[in-house]
Amino acid sequence: MFDICVIGLGYIGLPTASIFATKGKKVLGVDVIQRVVDTINEGRIHIEEPDLDILVRAAVQSGNLTAAIAPQPASTFIVAVPTPFHHENGNTLPDLSFVESATRSIAKVAKKGDLIILESTSPVGTTEKMKEWLMEEVSSQFQEDDFLFAHCPERILPGQMLKELVTNDRIAGGLTPEASEKAKELYEVFCSAEIFTTDARTAELAKLTENSYRDVNIAFANELSMICDSLNIDVWELIKLANRHPRVKILQPGPGVGGHCIAVDPWFIVSACPERARLIRTAREVNDSKPEHVIAQVKERAERFRKPVIACLGLAFKANVDDLRESPSLHIAEKLAAIYGSDLIVCEPHIDKLPKCLEGKATLEPAEEAIKRADIVVLLVDHKPFKKLPKRILDQRVVIDTRGCFAGGGA
């Protein structure tokens, strides 16, 4: 029997499973994609994250980490699957189908006393739903208090996952105090920071609140950038000067907000209390509107060219990662490809082939080659290689800089 079974071997599940394994726990990692399972069992990784390959290799070689496509008996089950959202009748609603499927799969191997932890960022009440789903499957065999349920949201940043997994404070929110304490004890195996216990609903809302706070503040910066475009003011200089006030700390604007957290989590609060979450909804709408603002800027500049060649620098949702989930940069590139076709060049140093939505609609080239061919350069992601580009290469090009990477680019 395994000590821990981690369901979902993506950006959260894989590092979590691996670090437990390197701390001596017998871990089964579960993923529904056979290619992912095979890759991990070979000691390799299917996602990009600094030093994760070293951690996974060590975990597999120790014999403590094994991957499979279905759960097996374990003392603890950790669910780390996606929680996307979908649009229905004009509303943005959470999709808990992956969490439900993972929970019901546990029922086949569950036993009395098991600790079941939800790490996936989820709407308030999801941990309670997990208990309901599990009991629907096993009610003839077990009582409701035979299992311990807790929500322990992840708080790690792509690009710094392995460091933050260990050093960031954690929250252990159980459906019962016993579940909270058991979850806390488990994460103390590798977490050097403080672990706070609370109830499951508070833990769920805490994670949503953290990302909504970021979203609201980014929306302020993005709204400022659009105001500055209308007033012909350099937003980067404006923010730099405003931030000289000791109690002002404006964030940096960008082409929008992406990733699976900040671009998604606020909607979970909005869906739970639509009549109260007015500021959170507005921030989401501002950030979701920013890509269209960038596209409008490109179209305006393109009018001066008979057949403009456009280079988009960056597709990832943030700098120095390969993650394209909910990426506003990818959305912008896709829209521009629909308008300008094969005259769109894309540069993304963290991928070696175009995503499916751009296949046959654009070309993928290194940055310097793309810029040399382009009439218009659109900086969408401030990857390190882009910051090192010689400024002279941008001479005679129209530059739209959404990240303040180049002087005088605008937002």
N, C-alpha and C positions, 0 to 999 in steps of 0.2 A: 504494500500500500504506500502511496505517496504522502508526503507531509503537506504539500500544496499542489493544487491544480489551478493553473492560470488559463482562463478561457479568453482567447483573443491575443494574437502575437504580433501586434502592430507597434506603434510608436510608444505605447505605454506598457502593454503586456510583456513584450519581449525583454526590455531592460529590467522590469520588475521580476520576472521569472528568473532571469540570469543572475541578478544580484542575490536573490534568495539562495540559488544553487551554489554560488561561490561562498556563501556563508554556512554551507553544510546541510542545507535542507534538500530533501529529495523532491524534485519538482517535475511535474508533467505540464508541458505547455500544449495548449489545444488551439488549433486553427482549422477552419473548414476548407482551406485551400491547400491541396496536396503539395504543390510546389513550395509553399512556405514551410510546411512540415519537413520536407526532404532537405531543403536548404539549411534549416537550423540543425537537423540531425547530422549534417555534414560539418557542423561547426562554422557555418557561414551566415551572413545576414542578407535580408532582402530590402532593407531600408538604409538610408544614409544617416549616420550619427557618429560624431567623433568618438573613437575608442570603443564603440559598441561591439565591433567585430572582435576585439581582444577579449572583452568580457564574455561574449557568447562562446567563443572558442574555449576559454578556460572553463566555463560552466559545463559544456558538453564533454570536454576531455576529462573532467573530474568524475564523470559518470552520474552527476547529480541532476542534469537537465536532459530530458527526453521530450521530443515533440510527437504529437499524434493528432488524429482528426476527430477523436471523441474522448470525452472525460472518462477517467477511471477513479476508483475509490481514493479519497484523500481526507485528511483531517480538516483542511481548509480549502475553500474554492474562492478564487478571485476572478470576478468578471470584469474584463477590460475591453469591451467591444464598442463599436461606434454607436453614437446616439445622434443621428442626423436629424434634419427637420424637413418638412414638406409643406407645400402650399395647398390649402383647401378652402374654397369659398371665400377667398380674399384674406384668409388668416394663415399665419405661419405657425405650424404645429409640430411638436416633437414626434419623432419616429422611434418608438421603443421596441420595435420588432426584433432587433438583434439581442437586446437585453432579455426579452421574453424567451426567445429561442435558446439562449445560453442557459437561462434558469431552468427551463423545462428539460434540457439535456442533463442537468445535474441530478434530476429526479431519478434517473435510471441507476445511479450509483450512490445515492445519498444514504446516510445512516445517522442514527441518533447521536447528537452531540456535535455535528459538523458546524463549522463556522463558515458562513457565506458572506463574502464581502463584495460590494459593488464599488469599483473604482471609476467606472465610466461617469462622466459629467452628465447629470440627469435632472429632470424636473423634480420639484418637491413632491414627495410621496412615492417615488419610484421604488425605494427599498421596501416599502410596504406592499407595493404591487408584486415585487419579487416573491415575497412570502406567500401572497395569495396564489401566484402561478405555481409555485412549488407544491403548496398544499393541495391544489387541484389535481396534481399528478400523484401524490402519495398519501392522500387523506385516509385511505383504507389501511395504511400500514403505520402511520405516525400521528402523533399529536402536534398541535401548533407550537408548543414550547420545546419540542425535540430538537429544534435548530436555532442557531444564533445568527442574526442578520445585522450587518453594519454597512454604512457608507463611509468610505475612506477616500475622498477625492484626491486625484493626483494634482501636483502643483509644479510640474517640471516644464522647462522651456526647451524647445528644439534647439539643438546646438550646444546645450549645456545640461543635457538630461542626466548624465551619470554623476555629475557633481551635485546637482540640485536634488536628485533622488535621495541622496544621503544627508545633505545639509539643510534642506528646507524643512520648516515646521510642518507637521501633519495634523489632520483632524480625524478622529475616530468617532463616528456617530452611530451608535447602535440603536436598534429597536428596544433594547433593554440595557440597563447599566452593565450587566454581565457581558453582553456582546461588545459594548464599548471597550471594556477593560481587556477582553480577549484580543480584540483587534489591535489595541495599543501594544500589548505584549508581543504580538507578532511583528509589528513594524519596528519594534525596538531591536530586532535582530540585525538590522542594517542602518537604521536611521539614527544619526548622531544628534539631531535637533530635537526640540521639544514636541511632544505629541499630546494634543489636547483632546479630552473626551467630551462628548456632548450627545444629544439625541440625533437620530438620522435626519429628520427634517431640517434641523439647523445646519447640519453638515452639508446637506444638499444645497441649501440656499446660500451658504457661505461661499461655495465655489462659484455659483452663478453670480453672486455679488462681486467677487473679485474681478471677474472678467467684464461684468457690466460697468464697473467703475472705470476700467481701462477704456472701454468702448465709448463712454460718455466723454471722457477727456480727449480721446482721439478725435471724436466728432467736433469738439470745440476747435481743435487745431485745423481740421479739414474745412470747417465752415469759415474760419479765418482766411485760409488759403484761397477759397473761392471769392471771398469779399475783396481780398487783395488783388486778385486777377481783375476784378471789375474796376478797382480804383487805381490800377497801375502802380501798385506798391509791392516791394520785394518782401514776401512773407517771412523769409528766413531772417532778414535783418530785423523785421518787426518783432519776431518772437525772441530773437537774441536780446534786443533792447528791453522788451517787456519783462523778460526773465531776470533782468538785473535788479528788479524789485525783490526784496528779501522774502516776500511771502507769495511770490508768483512763480509757478513752474509749469509753463505750457509745454505740452509734448510736441513732437514734430509731425507735420502733416504727411500724407502719402497719397497713393492712387486709390485708396479704399482700405478696407480691413479684411483680412483673410484668415485662413487656418481653421481648425476644427473647434477652437475655443471661443475667442472673442467675437467672431462673426456669427456664432451659433447660440451660445449660452444665453445672451440677453433675451432671445425670443422665448426661452423657457419660462422666464419671469413674466414676460408680456402675456404669454398664453395662459398663465396661472391667474393673473390679476390684470386683465386688459384695461379695466376702467381706472386702475391706480398707476400703472406703469407708463405714464405719459412721457416723462423725460427719457426713460430707457428706450421706448419705441421711437421717439424723435431722433435720438442719437443713432439708432440703427438705420433709420431712413436717410439721415445725412451721410453716413458712411457708405451706405449702399448706393447713394446717388453720385458719389465721387468718381467712379469709373466713367460714367456718362459725361461728366464735366471734362475729364481728360480726353475722351474721344472727340468731344466738340472742339477742344483746343487743336487737336491734330487735324481735324477736317478744315478748320479755319486756316491753319498754316498751309495746308496742302493745296488750297485754292490758287496759290501763286505759281504752282508747277503744273505743266501740261500732263505729265505722267509721273507723279511723285513716287520715289522709292523710300520706304519707311523702315527704320530699324528699331525694334523693341528690345531693350536691354533688360532681361530678367522676366521670368515667369513664376517663380516661387512666391509664396505668400509673405515671406520675410527674407531678410538677408542671410546668406551663407548656409542655406538648407536646400534640400531637393523637394520639399513638400509643396505640392500644388493644390492641396485641398482648399476649396473656397477662395482661391487666389483671385483678387481683383486684377492683378497683372495678366493672368491667363484670360480672364474675361475680356479685358481690353484688347489683347492680341487677337482673340477669336473674332471680336466685332470688327477690328480693323482688317483682318483677313477677308471677312465677308465683303468689305467695301473695296479694298485695294488688291485683293487676290495675290497673285504670285509676286507682286511688287512689295510684299511684306517680308522682311527678314527678321528672324528671331535669334537672340543670343541668350542662352541659359547654361552657364558653365557647369551646372550640377546634373545635367541630363545628357544622354548621348543620342536620343532620338526624340522627335516631336511627339507630344501627347496626341491621342487619337483625334481630338477636336480640331487639330491643326494639320493633320496629315493631308498632303496634297494641296494644301491651301497656303502654305508659307514655306520658307526655307530656313534651316537651322545652320548658323555660321558662327565662327569665333567673333568676338567683339570688334577687334580692329578691322577685320575684313568687312564685317557688316557696316561699320561706320563709314569706311572708305567708299562703299557703294551707295550709301544713303543720302537723300536730300534732307530728310527729317529724322532726328534721333530722339527717341522717347525713352528716357531712363525711368524704369518702373520699379526696380529693386536695387538697393545700394549694396550689391555684393562687393566683397573686397577687391576682386580683379578689376571691377569697373572704376573703383576709386583710384587705382594705380594707372589708369589710362593717361597718356600724355595729353595735356589740354589742347595742344596744337592740332591734334587729330580731329577736333571738333570745328576747326576753322572752316568757314564757308558752309556750315550745316546749320539748319534750324534745330535748336535744342529745346525740348520740353522735359524739364527735370522735375519729376514728382517727388523726389526724395532729397533735394538740396545737395546732391552729390557734386554738381558742377556749379561754379559761380555764375549767378545771374540767370539760372535756368527757369525760375518761377515754379509755381505749383499747380 
